Amino acid sequence: MKVLVLNCGSSSIKYQFIDTDQQKALAKGLVDRIGMTGAVLTHQRYDGDKIKIAGEILDHSMAIEYVLGVMMSKNHGVIDSKKDIEAVGHRVVHGGETFSDSVLITDEVINVIQENIELAPLHNPPNIKGIQACMKLLPDAPQVSVFDTAFHVKMPPKSYLYGIPYDLYKKHKIRRYGFHGTSHLYVSNKAADILGKKLEDLRIITAHLGNGCSMAAVKYGASVDTTMGFTPLEGLLMGTRSGDIDPSLILYIMGKEGLTSHEASTLLNKHSGLIGISGESSDMREILAAHKDGHKRATYAFEIFCYRIKKYFGAYTAAMGGVDALVFTGGIGENAVEVRSEVCKDLNFFGISLDEIKNKDNEEVISKNNSKVKVLRVPTNEELVIAMDTSRIAEEIIQSA
């Protein structure tokens, strides 16, 4: 099946057109600066053909029209007509407690996504805009919603409840939700394939490390804990996010600095993490370069980043009663040799023995052959997860028709 995968942000749309039979992206691209001056569409075909188109792209509907236009163009396209798009898969950030799997989009599903806007105010609204635009522009193609939170929804209460009055959970849905679910799902399955074992027989800790970072404890195929919580702010140190802090600390800072709640949120989400500690950059590549040059604050940022990962690895090993594999993914996890080496250092007593040569060469399995716990580097592919789920649900509709 040929599936259009969309990831709609407030002013951008990332897309891939995937043949699920071949598990291959036929085209991919980005529409940036939607609703702003200087809007541009960047499109790349599977054979390397690239094109950039600048235009006045006022909203998400117009942006998707641009995407469809370039996909059907004679010189740069991959389809003859809109009918060649057999289904559309939408990345939706927050499904609340309602959805533990991907679903066919109906009016009822859209209503639930709208109800969860207060849980993801920056993400769910543009996700809805993309859905509504596609329902209008591609009325014959099944639309499927794939949720970032779905993989973690079945965590046990001991993992998702906070130590606050239970009534607040019941009244306001305050609980740990977790994010990056499609990535954790994909790389845990891929790791099992690489190891030649069934996912249901493995205890895997996955580390999605990019500008946003999260880890998950995947026990026998199910997420039983994850580092992000009610929002993506909790857990690991990230590019611009603080990760775990004492809750009273922000109240103290607000009082000392005279910050509003919005300003405090901006401080924690945009000016903390690697950039806040180092004062240099939120990019791990630049942090590592400064660290090697002896920049003290960059060294602090690098060491804290790795230390938090190591702490959660120990916690999740205990939570699952052992561990069989540690998987690194995401931009940092896949490319930062130094991060993987630092995280795995001194973990021999856990059964981890990293092979520094394999690590430097970015191989799939980077632990030594005799390592009790296997360490893997697995590039994530969230778009493929969305496409495969969309194909599965669309095929079920076709078969039941």
TORTORGU-306800 format. One record per residue (C-alpha): x, z, y. Coordinates in Angstrom, 3 decimals. Layout:
BEGIN
<rec><x>X</x><z>Z</z><y>Y</y></rec>
...
***
This chain:
BEGIN
<rec><x>0.000</x><z>0.000</z><y>0.000</y></rec>
<rec><x>1.152</x><z>-0.752</z><y>3.553</y></rec>
<rec><x>0.690</x><z>2.287</z><y>5.788</y></rec>
<rec><x>1.214</x><z>2.762</z><y>9.525</y></rec>
<rec><x>2.598</x><z>6.257</z><y>10.171</y></rec>
<rec><x>2.139</x><z>7.700</z><y>13.666</y></rec>
<rec><x>3.647</x><z>10.777</z><y>15.305</y></rec>
<rec><x>1.997</x><z>11.119</z><y>18.706</y></rec>
<rec><x>3.528</x><z>13.362</z><y>21.363</y></rec>
<rec><x>2.310</x><z>14.046</z><y>24.875</y></rec>
<rec><x>4.155</x><z>11.034</z><y>26.349</y></rec>
<rec><x>5.540</x><z>9.253</z><y>23.289</y></rec>
<rec><x>4.586</x><z>7.740</z><y>19.940</y></rec>
<rec><x>7.015</x><z>7.392</z><y>17.043</y></rec>
<rec><x>5.894</x><z>5.005</z><y>14.335</y></rec>
<rec><x>6.905</x><z>3.504</z><y>11.017</y></rec>
<rec><x>5.213</x><z>0.811</z><y>8.953</y></rec>
<rec><x>5.905</x><z>1.676</z><y>5.316</y></rec>
<rec><x>5.378</x><z>-0.190</z><y>2.058</y></rec>
<rec><x>4.641</x><z>2.731</z><y>-0.272</y></rec>
<rec><x>5.101</x><z>0.631</z><y>-3.420</y></rec>
<rec><x>8.729</x><z>0.004</z><y>-2.450</y></rec>
<rec><x>8.997</x><z>3.268</z><y>-0.451</y></rec>
<rec><x>10.554</x><z>1.148</z><y>2.299</y></rec>
<rec><x>10.056</x><z>1.062</z><y>6.076</y></rec>
<rec><x>9.249</x><z>-2.515</z><y>7.094</y></rec>
<rec><x>9.395</x><z>-1.610</z><y>10.785</y></rec>
<rec><x>9.836</x><z>1.414</z><y>12.995</y></rec>
<rec><x>9.906</x><z>2.197</z><y>16.658</y></rec>
<rec><x>9.151</x><z>4.391</z><y>19.637</y></rec>
<rec><x>6.892</x><z>4.099</z><y>22.653</y></rec>
<rec><x>8.320</x><z>6.345</z><y>25.363</y></rec>
<rec><x>7.169</x><z>7.519</z><y>28.806</y></rec>
<rec><x>3.474</x><z>6.884</z><y>28.167</y></rec>
<rec><x>1.554</x><z>7.353</z><y>31.417</y></rec>
<rec><x>4.774</x><z>7.302</z><y>33.468</y></rec>
<rec><x>6.793</x><z>4.702</z><y>35.303</y></rec>
<rec><x>9.395</x><z>2.947</z><y>33.188</y></rec>
<rec><x>7.434</x><z>3.054</z><y>29.932</y></rec>
<rec><x>9.167</x><z>1.178</z><y>27.123</y></rec>
<rec><x>8.556</x><z>0.215</z><y>23.499</y></rec>
<rec><x>11.566</x><z>-0.021</z><y>21.185</y></rec>
<rec><x>10.857</x><z>-1.845</z><y>17.924</y></rec>
<rec><x>13.116</x><z>-2.527</z><y>14.928</y></rec>
<rec><x>12.312</x><z>-4.619</z><y>11.879</y></rec>
<rec><x>13.677</x><z>-3.910</z><y>8.376</y></rec>
<rec><x>16.183</x><z>-6.787</z><y>8.701</y></rec>
<rec><x>17.755</x><z>-5.294</z><y>11.819</y></rec>
<rec><x>15.895</x><z>-7.399</z><y>14.387</y></rec>
<rec><x>15.370</x><z>-5.288</z><y>17.526</y></rec>
<rec><x>13.385</x><z>-5.679</z><y>20.705</y></rec>
<rec><x>12.625</x><z>-3.580</z><y>23.799</y></rec>
<rec><x>9.470</x><z>-4.166</z><y>25.801</y></rec>
<rec><x>8.893</x><z>-2.540</z><y>29.184</y></rec>
<rec><x>5.402</x><z>-2.322</z><y>30.599</y></rec>
<rec><x>2.717</x><z>-0.264</z><y>32.254</y></rec>
<rec><x>1.527</x><z>1.819</z><y>29.293</y></rec>
<rec><x>-1.110</x><z>4.117</z><y>30.718</y></rec>
<rec><x>-2.336</x><z>6.000</z><y>27.651</y></rec>
<rec><x>-2.016</x><z>6.381</z><y>23.876</y></rec>
<rec><x>-4.606</x><z>3.697</z><y>23.166</y></rec>
<rec><x>-2.672</x><z>1.159</z><y>25.201</y></rec>
<rec><x>0.570</x><z>2.279</z><y>23.557</y></rec>
<rec><x>-0.854</x><z>1.647</z><y>20.080</y></rec>
<rec><x>-2.096</x><z>-1.757</z><y>21.261</y></rec>
<rec><x>1.494</x><z>-2.551</z><y>22.245</y></rec>
<rec><x>2.685</x><z>-1.427</z><y>18.792</y></rec>
<rec><x>0.117</x><z>-3.585</z><y>17.031</y></rec>
<rec><x>1.017</x><z>-6.515</z><y>19.258</y></rec>
<rec><x>4.723</x><z>-6.423</z><y>18.457</y></rec>
<rec><x>3.992</x><z>-5.866</z><y>14.754</y></rec>
<rec><x>1.938</x><z>-9.091</z><y>14.748</y></rec>
<rec><x>4.308</x><z>-11.107</z><y>16.959</y></rec>
<rec><x>5.708</x><z>-14.328</z><y>15.546</y></rec>
<rec><x>9.346</x><z>-13.548</z><y>16.334</y></rec>
<rec><x>9.545</x><z>-9.802</z><y>15.710</y></rec>
<rec><x>6.510</x><z>-8.901</z><y>13.630</y></rec>
<rec><x>5.934</x><z>-7.898</z><y>10.015</y></rec>
<rec><x>2.194</x><z>-8.591</z><y>9.638</y></rec>
<rec><x>-0.145</x><z>-11.504</z><y>10.293</y></rec>
<rec><x>-3.167</x><z>-9.483</z><y>11.375</y></rec>
<rec><x>-4.449</x><z>-5.926</z><y>11.773</y></rec>
<rec><x>-6.050</x><z>-6.203</z><y>8.339</y></rec>
<rec><x>-2.559</x><z>-6.057</z><y>6.816</y></rec>
<rec><x>-2.470</x><z>-2.383</z><y>7.848</y></rec>
<rec><x>-4.241</x><z>-0.838</z><y>4.872</y></rec>
<rec><x>-4.244</x><z>2.778</z><y>6.088</y></rec>
<rec><x>-2.965</x><z>4.959</z><y>8.925</y></rec>
<rec><x>-1.249</x><z>8.312</z><y>8.427</y></rec>
<rec><x>-1.136</x><z>10.729</z><y>11.355</y></rec>
<rec><x>1.273</x><z>13.633</z><y>11.696</y></rec>
<rec><x>-0.804</x><z>16.544</z><y>12.964</y></rec>
<rec><x>1.074</x><z>19.717</z><y>13.821</y></rec>
<rec><x>-1.547</x><z>22.409</z><y>13.262</y></rec>
<rec><x>-4.332</x><z>22.606</z><y>10.703</y></rec>
<rec><x>-4.764</x><z>26.357</z><y>10.953</y></rec>
<rec><x>-5.916</x><z>28.068</z><y>7.762</y></rec>
<rec><x>-8.400</x><z>25.305</z><y>6.985</y></rec>
<rec><x>-6.136</x><z>22.661</z><y>5.466</y></rec>
<rec><x>-3.683</x><z>23.209</z><y>2.632</y></rec>
<rec><x>-3.351</x><z>19.484</z><y>1.928</y></rec>
<rec><x>-3.617</x><z>16.143</z><y>3.699</y></rec>
<rec><x>-7.179</x><z>14.936</z><y>4.301</y></rec>
<rec><x>-9.202</x><z>11.850</z><y>5.146</y></rec>
<rec><x>-10.059</x><z>12.062</z><y>8.830</y></rec>
<rec><x>-13.743</x><z>12.541</z><y>9.597</y></rec>
<rec><x>-15.583</x><z>13.861</z><y>12.646</y></rec>
<rec><x>-15.523</x><z>17.309</z><y>11.007</y></rec>
<rec><x>-11.738</x><z>17.130</z><y>10.559</y></rec>
<rec><x>-11.273</x><z>16.137</z><y>14.207</y></rec>
<rec><x>-13.423</x><z>19.111</z><y>15.221</y></rec>
<rec><x>-11.168</x><z>21.479</z><y>13.258</y></rec>
<rec><x>-8.035</x><z>19.965</z><y>14.823</y></rec>
<rec><x>-9.664</x><z>20.493</z><y>18.226</y></rec>
<rec><x>-10.490</x><z>24.105</z><y>17.338</y></rec>
<rec><x>-6.796</x><z>24.648</z><y>16.591</y></rec>
<rec><x>-5.620</x><z>23.317</z><y>19.969</y></rec>
<rec><x>-5.148</x><z>26.898</z><y>21.162</y></rec>
<rec><x>-2.630</x><z>27.352</z><y>18.327</y></rec>
<rec><x>-0.718</x><z>24.160</z><y>19.212</y></rec>
<rec><x>-1.642</x><z>23.280</z><y>22.817</y></rec>
<rec><x>1.271</x><z>20.871</z><y>23.303</y></rec>
<rec><x>0.863</x><z>18.986</z><y>20.023</y></rec>
<rec><x>-2.709</x><z>18.821</z><y>18.736</y></rec>
<rec><x>-4.187</x><z>17.112</z><y>21.861</y></rec>
<rec><x>-1.894</x><z>14.032</z><y>21.675</y></rec>
<rec><x>-2.351</x><z>13.990</z><y>17.889</y></rec>
<rec><x>-6.099</x><z>13.677</z><y>18.507</y></rec>
<rec><x>-5.552</x><z>10.920</z><y>21.079</y></rec>
<rec><x>-3.628</x><z>8.893</z><y>18.509</y></rec>
<rec><x>-6.353</x><z>9.390</z><y>15.895</y></rec>
<rec><x>-9.135</x><z>8.356</z><y>18.258</y></rec>
<rec><x>-7.208</x><z>5.292</z><y>19.432</y></rec>
<rec><x>-6.637</x><z>4.112</z><y>15.847</y></rec>
<rec><x>-10.258</x><z>4.693</z><y>14.868</y></rec>
<rec><x>-11.171</x><z>2.293</z><y>17.661</y></rec>
<rec><x>-8.380</x><z>-0.266</z><y>17.186</y></rec>
<rec><x>-8.242</x><z>-0.190</z><y>13.369</y></rec>
<rec><x>-11.826</x><z>0.664</z><y>12.355</y></rec>
<rec><x>-11.491</x><z>-0.664</z><y>8.792</y></rec>
<rec><x>-8.333</x><z>1.278</z><y>7.887</y></rec>
<rec><x>-8.724</x><z>4.790</z><y>6.390</y></rec>
<rec><x>-7.192</x><z>7.415</z><y>8.684</y></rec>
<rec><x>-5.431</x><z>10.367</z><y>7.069</y></rec>
<rec><x>-4.176</x><z>13.587</z><y>8.667</y></rec>
<rec><x>-0.985</x><z>15.144</z><y>7.297</y></rec>
<rec><x>-0.387</x><z>18.651</z><y>8.648</y></rec>
<rec><x>2.948</x><z>20.298</z><y>9.468</y></rec>
<rec><x>1.452</x><z>23.644</z><y>8.499</y></rec>
<rec><x>-0.250</x><z>22.657</z><y>5.224</y></rec>
<rec><x>2.692</x><z>23.327</z><y>2.880</y></rec>
<rec><x>2.888</x><z>26.948</z><y>4.064</y></rec>
<rec><x>-0.838</x><z>27.810</z><y>4.221</y></rec>
<rec><x>-0.897</x><z>29.298</z><y>0.714</y></rec>
<rec><x>1.847</x><z>31.842</z><y>1.438</y></rec>
<rec><x>0.765</x><z>35.316</z><y>0.250</y></rec>
<rec><x>-0.616</x><z>37.795</z><y>2.808</y></rec>
<rec><x>2.564</x><z>39.888</z><y>2.561</y></rec>
<rec><x>4.411</x><z>36.890</z><y>3.996</y></rec>
<rec><x>1.994</x><z>35.734</z><y>6.676</y></rec>
<rec><x>0.457</x><z>38.911</z><y>8.108</y></rec>
<rec><x>2.063</x><z>40.602</z><y>11.107</y></rec>
<rec><x>2.282</x><z>44.363</z><y>11.562</y></rec>
<rec><x>-0.454</x><z>44.382</z><y>14.199</y></rec>
<rec><x>-4.100</x><z>45.509</z><y>13.970</y></rec>
<rec><x>-5.778</x><z>43.468</z><y>11.237</y></rec>
<rec><x>-8.754</x><z>42.808</z><y>13.517</y></rec>
<rec><x>-6.512</x><z>40.631</z><y>15.709</y></rec>
<rec><x>-5.836</x><z>38.402</z><y>12.707</y></rec>
<rec><x>-9.548</x><z>38.125</z><y>11.970</y></rec>
<rec><x>-10.573</x><z>37.555</z><y>15.608</y></rec>
<rec><x>-7.773</x><z>35.305</z><y>16.878</y></rec>
<rec><x>-6.177</x><z>33.780</z><y>13.748</y></rec>
<rec><x>-2.895</x><z>35.538</z><y>14.555</y></rec>
<rec><x>-0.684</x><z>35.090</z><y>11.501</y></rec>
<rec><x>2.479</x><z>33.324</z><y>10.449</y></rec>
<rec><x>1.773</x><z>29.622</z><y>9.866</y></rec>
<rec><x>5.173</x><z>27.970</z><y>9.583</y></rec>
<rec><x>6.073</x><z>24.387</z><y>10.470</y></rec>
<rec><x>8.257</x><z>21.482</z><y>9.246</y></rec>
<rec><x>6.093</x><z>21.585</z><y>6.113</y></rec>
<rec><x>6.418</x><z>17.893</z><y>5.272</y></rec>
<rec><x>10.217</x><z>18.153</z><y>5.490</y></rec>
<rec><x>10.447</x><z>21.255</z><y>3.289</y></rec>
<rec><x>8.082</x><z>19.639</z><y>0.775</y></rec>
<rec><x>10.060</x><z>16.385</z><y>0.672</y></rec>
<rec><x>13.569</x><z>17.827</z><y>0.349</y></rec>
<rec><x>12.587</x><z>20.421</z><y>-2.268</y></rec>
<rec><x>11.068</x><z>17.651</z><y>-4.415</y></rec>
<rec><x>14.085</x><z>15.412</z><y>-3.802</y></rec>
<rec><x>16.493</x><z>18.226</z><y>-4.726</y></rec>
<rec><x>14.688</x><z>18.739</z><y>-8.025</y></rec>
<rec><x>14.992</x><z>14.996</z><y>-8.738</y></rec>
<rec><x>18.716</x><z>15.024</z><y>-7.934</y></rec>
<rec><x>19.261</x><z>18.007</z><y>-10.218</y></rec>
<rec><x>17.211</x><z>16.398</z><y>-12.966</y></rec>
<rec><x>14.850</x><z>19.366</z><y>-13.205</y></rec>
<rec><x>11.184</x><z>20.086</z><y>-12.619</y></rec>
<rec><x>10.345</x><z>21.546</z><y>-9.218</y></rec>
<rec><x>8.053</x><z>24.032</z><y>-11.007</y></rec>
<rec><x>11.119</x><z>25.515</z><y>-12.741</y></rec>
<rec><x>13.245</x><z>26.020</z><y>-9.607</y></rec>
<rec><x>13.639</x><z>28.557</z><y>-6.813</y></rec>
<rec><x>14.876</x><z>26.589</z><y>-3.805</y></rec>
<rec><x>15.776</x><z>27.608</z><y>-0.264</y></rec>
<rec><x>15.451</x><z>24.706</z><y>2.149</y></rec>
<rec><x>17.106</x><z>24.713</z><y>5.574</y></rec>
<rec><x>15.739</x><z>22.175</z><y>8.063</y></rec>
<rec><x>18.299</x><z>22.302</z><y>10.858</y></rec>
<rec><x>17.786</x><z>20.118</z><y>13.917</y></rec>
<rec><x>16.897</x><z>20.869</z><y>17.518</y></rec>
<rec><x>14.129</x><z>22.892</z><y>15.902</y></rec>
<rec><x>15.212</x><z>24.874</z><y>12.847</y></rec>
<rec><x>13.390</x><z>26.538</z><y>9.989</y></rec>
<rec><x>13.998</x><z>27.686</z><y>6.432</y></rec>
<rec><x>11.566</x><z>28.011</z><y>3.547</y></rec>
<rec><x>11.560</x><z>29.882</z><y>0.259</y></rec>
<rec><x>10.105</x><z>27.423</z><y>-2.249</y></rec>
<rec><x>9.348</x><z>29.212</z><y>-5.498</y></rec>
<rec><x>8.329</x><z>26.983</z><y>-8.392</y></rec>
<rec><x>7.029</x><z>24.312</z><y>-5.995</y></rec>
<rec><x>5.142</x><z>26.572</z><y>-3.563</y></rec>
<rec><x>6.229</x><z>27.851</z><y>-0.165</y></rec>
<rec><x>6.178</x><z>31.649</z><y>-0.389</y></rec>
<rec><x>7.842</x><z>32.331</z><y>2.969</y></rec>
<rec><x>9.218</x><z>30.479</z><y>5.967</y></rec>
<rec><x>11.076</x><z>31.438</z><y>9.126</y></rec>
<rec><x>8.795</x><z>29.963</z><y>11.801</y></rec>
<rec><x>5.668</x><z>31.984</z><y>12.444</y></rec>
<rec><x>2.618</x><z>31.899</z><y>14.690</y></rec>
<rec><x>4.575</x><z>29.390</z><y>16.766</y></rec>
<rec><x>7.811</x><z>27.450</z><y>16.140</y></rec>
<rec><x>9.682</x><z>30.062</z><y>18.217</y></rec>
<rec><x>10.195</x><z>32.628</z><y>15.454</y></rec>
<rec><x>13.100</x><z>32.681</z><y>13.007</y></rec>
<rec><x>16.437</x><z>30.911</z><y>13.301</y></rec>
<rec><x>18.418</x><z>30.292</z><y>16.461</y></rec>
<rec><x>17.639</x><z>26.755</z><y>17.643</y></rec>
<rec><x>18.758</x><z>24.238</z><y>20.237</y></rec>
<rec><x>16.737</x><z>25.744</z><y>23.092</y></rec>
<rec><x>14.622</x><z>28.403</z><y>21.311</y></rec>
<rec><x>15.639</x><z>32.023</z><y>20.920</y></rec>
<rec><x>14.400</x><z>32.608</z><y>17.386</y></rec>
<rec><x>13.906</x><z>36.252</z><y>16.359</y></rec>
<rec><x>14.068</x><z>38.829</z><y>19.157</y></rec>
<rec><x>12.789</x><z>42.364</z><y>19.748</y></rec>
<rec><x>9.191</x><z>41.839</z><y>21.035</y></rec>
<rec><x>9.737</x><z>44.468</z><y>23.720</y></rec>
<rec><x>12.699</x><z>42.530</z><y>25.074</y></rec>
<rec><x>10.577</x><z>39.841</z><y>26.700</y></rec>
<rec><x>8.391</x><z>42.491</z><y>28.380</y></rec>
<rec><x>11.559</x><z>44.102</z><y>29.724</y></rec>
<rec><x>12.900</x><z>40.769</z><y>31.016</y></rec>
<rec><x>9.560</x><z>39.898</z><y>32.608</y></rec>
<rec><x>9.650</x><z>43.168</z><y>34.497</y></rec>
<rec><x>13.275</x><z>42.858</z><y>35.581</y></rec>
<rec><x>13.083</x><z>39.179</z><y>36.567</y></rec>
<rec><x>9.484</x><z>39.131</z><y>37.791</y></rec>
<rec><x>8.491</x><z>36.357</z><y>35.394</y></rec>
<rec><x>4.976</x><z>35.158</z><y>34.693</y></rec>
<rec><x>3.912</x><z>34.678</z><y>31.065</y></rec>
<rec><x>4.385</x><z>30.903</z><y>31.487</y></rec>
<rec><x>7.881</x><z>31.391</z><y>32.891</y></rec>
<rec><x>8.731</x><z>33.783</z><y>30.065</y></rec>
<rec><x>7.546</x><z>31.235</z><y>27.508</y></rec>
<rec><x>9.696</x><z>28.568</z><y>29.166</y></rec>
<rec><x>12.698</x><z>30.911</z><y>29.100</y></rec>
<rec><x>12.351</x><z>31.516</z><y>25.354</y></rec>
<rec><x>11.484</x><z>27.938</z><y>24.378</y></rec>
<rec><x>13.565</x><z>25.813</z><y>26.754</y></rec>
<rec><x>16.514</x><z>27.843</z><y>28.026</y></rec>
<rec><x>17.532</x><z>30.031</z><y>25.082</y></rec>
<rec><x>19.122</x><z>29.358</z><y>21.699</y></rec>
<rec><x>22.351</x><z>27.342</z><y>21.626</y></rec>
<rec><x>22.060</x><z>26.270</z><y>25.261</y></rec>
<rec><x>21.287</x><z>29.797</z><y>26.437</y></rec>
<rec><x>24.197</x><z>31.446</z><y>24.644</y></rec>
<rec><x>26.816</x><z>28.742</z><y>25.140</y></rec>
<rec><x>25.866</x><z>27.604</z><y>28.628</y></rec>
<rec><x>27.185</x><z>24.247</z><y>27.466</y></rec>
<rec><x>24.670</x><z>22.328</z><y>25.396</y></rec>
<rec><x>21.796</x><z>22.451</z><y>22.920</y></rec>
<rec><x>23.550</x><z>19.765</z><y>20.837</y></rec>
<rec><x>25.496</x><z>21.167</z><y>17.879</y></rec>
<rec><x>28.044</x><z>18.342</z><y>18.149</y></rec>
<rec><x>28.962</x><z>19.458</z><y>21.648</y></rec>
<rec><x>28.889</x><z>23.123</z><y>20.613</y></rec>
<rec><x>31.359</x><z>22.391</z><y>17.797</y></rec>
<rec><x>33.665</x><z>20.441</z><y>20.114</y></rec>
<rec><x>33.698</x><z>23.300</z><y>22.633</y></rec>
<rec><x>34.166</x><z>25.848</z><y>19.828</y></rec>
<rec><x>37.243</x><z>23.962</z><y>18.594</y></rec>
<rec><x>38.594</x><z>23.948</z><y>22.156</y></rec>
<rec><x>38.373</x><z>27.750</z><y>22.253</y></rec>
<rec><x>35.234</x><z>28.071</z><y>24.383</y></rec>
<rec><x>34.197</x><z>31.675</z><y>23.700</y></rec>
<rec><x>30.461</x><z>31.312</z><y>24.344</y></rec>
<rec><x>30.276</x><z>28.145</z><y>22.252</y></rec>
<rec><x>31.925</x><z>30.104</z><y>19.448</y></rec>
<rec><x>29.304</x><z>32.830</z><y>19.824</y></rec>
<rec><x>26.542</x><z>30.205</z><y>19.604</y></rec>
<rec><x>28.032</x><z>28.574</z><y>16.509</y></rec>
<rec><x>28.600</x><z>31.885</z><y>14.731</y></rec>
<rec><x>25.154</x><z>33.302</z><y>15.548</y></rec>
<rec><x>23.507</x><z>30.061</z><y>14.424</y></rec>
<rec><x>25.228</x><z>30.180</z><y>11.026</y></rec>
<rec><x>24.849</x><z>33.948</z><y>10.651</y></rec>
<rec><x>21.057</x><z>33.772</z><y>11.057</y></rec>
<rec><x>20.867</x><z>31.111</z><y>8.321</y></rec>
<rec><x>23.014</x><z>33.241</z><y>6.031</y></rec>
<rec><x>20.820</x><z>36.303</z><y>6.613</y></rec>
<rec><x>17.640</x><z>34.445</z><y>5.755</y></rec>
<rec><x>19.297</x><z>32.962</z><y>2.683</y></rec>
<rec><x>19.971</x><z>36.479</z><y>1.429</y></rec>
<rec><x>16.452</x><z>37.630</z><y>2.295</y></rec>
<rec><x>14.779</x><z>34.702</z><y>0.557</y></rec>
<rec><x>16.966</x><z>35.055</z><y>-2.517</y></rec>
<rec><x>15.741</x><z>38.629</z><y>-2.789</y></rec>
<rec><x>12.121</x><z>37.630</z><y>-2.077</y></rec>
<rec><x>12.132</x><z>35.078</z><y>-4.918</y></rec>
<rec><x>14.079</x><z>37.242</z><y>-7.367</y></rec>
<rec><x>16.962</x><z>34.772</z><y>-7.373</y></rec>
<rec><x>17.794</x><z>31.254</z><y>-6.251</y></rec>
<rec><x>18.757</x><z>28.020</z><y>-7.994</y></rec>
<rec><x>19.529</x><z>25.745</z><y>-5.040</y></rec>
<rec><x>20.197</x><z>25.738</z><y>-1.296</y></rec>
<rec><x>19.277</x><z>22.504</z><y>0.476</y></rec>
<rec><x>20.481</x><z>21.433</z><y>3.924</y></rec>
<rec><x>18.514</x><z>18.814</z><y>5.865</y></rec>
<rec><x>17.712</x><z>17.738</z><y>9.438</y></rec>
<rec><x>20.140</x><z>16.343</z><y>12.011</y></rec>
<rec><x>22.472</x><z>19.362</z><y>11.885</y></rec>
<rec><x>21.966</x><z>20.124</z><y>8.214</y></rec>
<rec><x>22.751</x><z>16.550</z><y>7.198</y></rec>
<rec><x>25.724</x><z>15.964</z><y>9.507</y></rec>
<rec><x>27.410</x><z>19.209</z><y>10.574</y></rec>
<rec><x>30.054</x><z>19.802</z><y>7.891</y></rec>
<rec><x>31.276</x><z>22.916</z><y>9.698</y></rec>
<rec><x>27.829</x><z>24.532</z><y>9.720</y></rec>
<rec><x>27.339</x><z>24.066</z><y>5.980</y></rec>
<rec><x>30.835</x><z>25.420</z><y>5.305</y></rec>
<rec><x>30.344</x><z>28.480</z><y>7.517</y></rec>
<rec><x>26.931</x><z>29.304</z><y>6.039</y></rec>
<rec><x>28.256</x><z>29.122</z><y>2.469</y></rec>
<rec><x>31.440</x><z>31.077</z><y>3.190</y></rec>
<rec><x>31.684</x><z>34.418</z><y>1.333</y></rec>
<rec><x>28.554</x><z>33.748</z><y>-0.733</y></rec>
<rec><x>30.420</x><z>33.614</z><y>-4.039</y></rec>
<rec><x>28.733</x><z>36.842</z><y>-5.137</y></rec>
<rec><x>25.403</x><z>34.969</z><y>-4.850</y></rec>
<rec><x>26.736</x><z>32.283</z><y>-7.164</y></rec>
<rec><x>27.556</x><z>29.732</z><y>-4.452</y></rec>
<rec><x>30.845</x><z>27.865</z><y>-4.694</y></rec>
<rec><x>31.075</x><z>25.081</z><y>-2.111</y></rec>
<rec><x>33.257</x><z>22.047</z><y>-2.771</y></rec>
<rec><x>34.840</x><z>21.413</z><y>0.628</y></rec>
<rec><x>35.827</x><z>17.846</z><y>-0.256</y></rec>
<rec><x>32.294</x><z>16.917</z><y>-1.329</y></rec>
<rec><x>30.986</x><z>18.698</z><y>1.757</y></rec>
<rec><x>33.299</x><z>16.739</z><y>4.043</y></rec>
<rec><x>32.309</x><z>13.491</z><y>2.324</y></rec>
<rec><x>28.601</x><z>14.278</z><y>2.838</y></rec>
<rec><x>27.750</x><z>13.897</z><y>-0.844</y></rec>
<rec><x>24.319</x><z>14.811</z><y>-2.227</y></rec>
<rec><x>25.530</x><z>17.787</z><y>-4.253</y></rec>
<rec><x>28.239</x><z>19.567</z><y>-2.281</y></rec>
<rec><x>28.804</x><z>22.587</z><y>-4.535</y></rec>
<rec><x>31.419</x><z>22.745</z><y>-7.267</y></rec>
<rec><x>30.399</x><z>21.726</z><y>-10.771</y></rec>
<rec><x>30.578</x><z>25.325</z><y>-11.977</y></rec>
<rec><x>28.583</x><z>26.730</z><y>-9.038</y></rec>
<rec><x>25.714</x><z>28.818</z><y>-10.387</y></rec>
<rec><x>23.626</x><z>28.027</z><y>-7.293</y></rec>
<rec><x>23.665</x><z>24.349</z><y>-6.409</y></rec>
<rec><x>24.125</x><z>23.351</z><y>-2.758</y></rec>
<rec><x>22.708</x><z>20.003</z><y>-1.671</y></rec>
<rec><x>22.641</x><z>17.780</z><y>1.397</y></rec>
<rec><x>19.353</x><z>15.858</z><y>1.379</y></rec>
<rec><x>18.311</x><z>13.606</z><y>4.299</y></rec>
<rec><x>14.695</x><z>14.329</z><y>5.127</y></rec>
<rec><x>12.007</x><z>11.661</z><y>5.291</y></rec>
<rec><x>8.837</x><z>13.136</z><y>6.728</y></rec>
<rec><x>7.404</x><z>9.686</z><y>7.459</y></rec>
<rec><x>7.585</x><z>8.764</z><y>3.781</y></rec>
<rec><x>5.726</x><z>11.969</z><y>2.841</y></rec>
<rec><x>2.995</x><z>11.072</z><y>5.333</y></rec>
<rec><x>2.822</x><z>7.493</z><y>4.021</y></rec>
<rec><x>2.662</x><z>8.556</z><y>0.368</y></rec>
<rec><x>-0.042</x><z>11.161</z><y>1.040</y></rec>
<rec><x>-2.004</x><z>8.608</z><y>3.065</y></rec>
<rec><x>-1.691</x><z>6.039</z><y>0.276</y></rec>
<rec><x>-2.837</x><z>8.586</z><y>-2.336</y></rec>
<rec><x>-5.954</x><z>9.534</z><y>-0.378</y></rec>
<rec><x>-6.759</x><z>5.924</z><y>0.564</y></rec>
<rec><x>-6.447</x><z>4.844</z><y>-3.087</y></rec>
<rec><x>-8.864</x><z>7.625</z><y>-4.116</y></rec>
<rec><x>-11.394</x><z>6.265</z><y>-1.605</y></rec>
<rec><x>-10.990</x><z>2.728</z><y>-2.917</y></rec>
<rec><x>-11.385</x><z>3.827</z><y>-6.537</y></rec>
<rec><x>-14.490</x><z>5.890</z><y>-5.809</y></rec>
<rec><x>-16.152</x><z>3.113</z><y>-3.787</y></rec>
***
